[in-house]
């Protein structure tokens, strides 16, 4: 799947529920959707597009450029259900629905702050590593998940 398909699915969900998503928030939703997908589905990726470490956090450049004309305002994009629901199916749709319901409540600023407080983005940005490595993401978020699981017990 392409990151743009995931982005359009999030916008479809937002349109259906009256939520507002800016490009900044969309970028962070894509990042965290990929991160937690890696934890849940181990060897699979949600989308193939690269994620880069930019000054306001992780960004999928292809999606950023697609929606950049909206600047900081909510993205007003009519996503046809027949098109996007044909691309996002099965376990991916179930995962994205659950993810969306948990993460939509965060503001863009919340999500930026979350990413800026995490070692993975900090290291990539500080060292000017443009692309955040998918295997590094998998390892980092699996370790974070395991720490959270142990803390609950």
C-alpha positions, 0 to 999 in steps of 0.5 A: 500500500502507498502512504497516500492511500493511508492518508486518504483513508484517514481523511475519509474517516475524518470526513465521516466523523467531523474531525479536522486533520492538517498536513502536520497532524496527518504526517504524525498520524502516518508515522505512528500508524507505521510504527505501531503496525511494525509492532503488531505485524512484525515483518510487514510494513503498512506502507513502503514510502520513506519517512524522513526526520524533518524539523517538525518531526517525522514526515512522508515527503510524498504525502506532504507535497500532495497536500502542501497547498493546505498549509496549516489549515485542515485538509479539505479533500473529498475522498470517495468511499468506493475508491479508498475502501477498495484499497484499504481492506481486511486486517489493514482496515481493522488496524487503521480503524483501531489506530485512528480511534486512539490517535485522532484525539491528539492534536498536531502539537501533541503528536509533534511533541511526542515524536520530539521526545522520542530517541528515534527521531531525536537521533535521526534529526540530530545526526542529519539522517534524512530517512528514518530506517524502518528496521530501527523503527521496528526495534525502537517501538517493539522495545517501547511496547515491551517496556510498557507491557512490563510496567503494566504487570 
